Amino acid sequence: MTSQTKYYIEVSDIVALRFECRTCRAVLTLPLVADIGKSVLRCPKCKNGWTQMEHASHEPLIEEFVRQVDTLAHIVPGLGFSFSLELSSDPAAFARDD
């Protein structure tokens, strides 16, 4: 017998974005209500570039994602269905002390 556990999160449960530097492992957590601004351009600790790739910045994509999540969180209660995101695995399996 095989068993499988699935994990779901409602859009309204998303309260912040967490960024972890691939270089120095510093963590930056920004609430969704915050203005992302230039906060994700580079690591606040080691200054490694985060969103600048070649001649383009991916910062606007992150800002648009935040706007869309906020919009979804506000309209979902009025829709004829519930909406959630399925996570790829047990979130506790990836938890670690920062």
C-alpha positions in Angstrom: 0.0 0.0 0.0 1.3 3.5 -0.9 0.3 6.6 1.0 0.8 10.2 -0.1 0.3 13.4 1.8 -0.4 16.6 0.0 0.0 20.1 1.3 -2.0 23.1 0.2 -1.8 26.8 1.0 -4.5 29.3 0.4 -3.5 32.6 -1.3 -4.7 34.5 1.7 -2.2 32.6 3.8 0.7 34.1 1.9 1.9 37.0 4.1 5.6 37.5 3.0 8.2 36.6 0.5 11.5 35.0 1.7 14.7 35.5 -0.1 17.9 33.5 0.7 21.2 34.5 -0.8 22.8 31.7 -2.8 26.2 33.1 -1.9 26.2 33.9 1.8 22.8 32.4 2.9 21.6 35.7 4.3 17.8 35.8 4.5 15.5 38.7 3.6 11.8 38.5 4.4 9.5 41.1 3.0 5.8 41.3 3.9 3.5 41.3 0.9 2.2 44.7 2.0 5.7 46.2 1.8 6.9 48.1 -1.2 9.5 45.6 -2.7 11.2 48.5 -4.4 14.9 47.9 -4.9 15.1 45.6 -1.9 15.7 42.5 -4.1 18.3 43.9 -6.4 21.2 42.6 -4.3 21.9 40.8 -1.1 21.7 43.1 1.9 24.8 41.3 3.4 27.3 40.4 0.7 25.8 42.7 -2.0 25.7 39.8 -4.6 23.3 40.7 -7.4 19.9 38.9 -7.1 17.6 40.2 -9.9 19.9 41.8 -12.4 20.6 39.4 -15.3 22.6 40.5 -18.3 21.0 43.7 -19.4 17.6 43.2 -17.7 16.2 43.2 -14.2 13.7 40.6 -13.0 12.6 42.8 -10.1 9.4 44.0 -12.0 8.3 40.3 -12.2 8.6 39.9 -8.5 6.7 43.2 -7.9 3.9 42.0 -10.3 3.8 38.6 -8.5 3.2 40.4 -5.2 0.4 42.6 -6.8 -1.3 39.5 -8.3 -1.2 37.5 -5.1 -2.8 40.5 -3.3 -5.5 40.8 -5.9 -6.2 37.1 -5.8 -6.4 37.1 -2.0 -9.1 39.9 -2.2 -11.2 38.3 -5.0 -11.2 34.6 -4.1 -13.8 34.9 -1.3 -16.3 36.2 -3.9 -15.6 33.4 -6.4 -17.7 30.2 -6.8 -14.7 28.0 -5.8 -11.8 27.9 -3.3 -8.3 28.4 -4.6 -5.1 27.1 -3.1 -1.5 26.3 -4.1 -0.3 22.7 -3.9 3.2 22.4 -2.4 5.7 20.0 -3.9 6.5 18.2 -0.6 6.3 18.4 3.2 7.4 22.0 4.1 8.6 20.8 7.5 11.2 18.6 5.7 12.9 21.8 4.5 12.7 23.7 7.8 16.0 24.6 9.3 17.2 26.9 12.0 18.3 30.3 10.5 
